[in-house]
Amino acid sequence: SIPQIAYRFRGLLVSPPLIIALFSFVYEFEIDWLIWPSGGFVFFLGLILRIWAQQHLHYRLKVKKCLTTTGPYSFIRNPIYVGNMLMCLGAIVTSELLWLAPITLFYCFSIYCLVVHCEEKHLLRKYGESYQKYLSAVPRWLPRTIRFKDLGLINRYFLTSVVAEIHCPLLLLPYAFKEFVSSWI
């Protein structure tokens, strides 16, 4: 099915806007003192969300998996995907193609909606009633409230989560190279 294909190739499917941004120079917004700090801020906000979620999810960590309902998962069901969307958005902003930012956000959101459709079916089969309760209690994308006592920002998996996500900032390197090369063109 389409959601299963989207789930399987989710990493590749979100890359077309990033590739377009890398090779397009049309209608660039050339205010570097604004673009790079803004894009970097949005990107690193997404990275911080991924690290925070990773500490609780343990996806790339060698830890027994269980239904995750702590940390960012107590506010939204998909913090990793929200983090990914923020990182994609930040990369697009650093590419100076601000017109591509809303398109990228809509595109990534559409892909992740398909992915989540598949994931939720799987998790419902795996965890049953406890996941059904979680589905009804926690919103999918945007938090209803944030309880500061439940944040769980740093736990014993913090350093291993940082190491697991350390590759993410490399996504900005091609856009830095593009900026460097564009000054010669």
Disulfide bonds with the S-S distance in Angstrom:
none
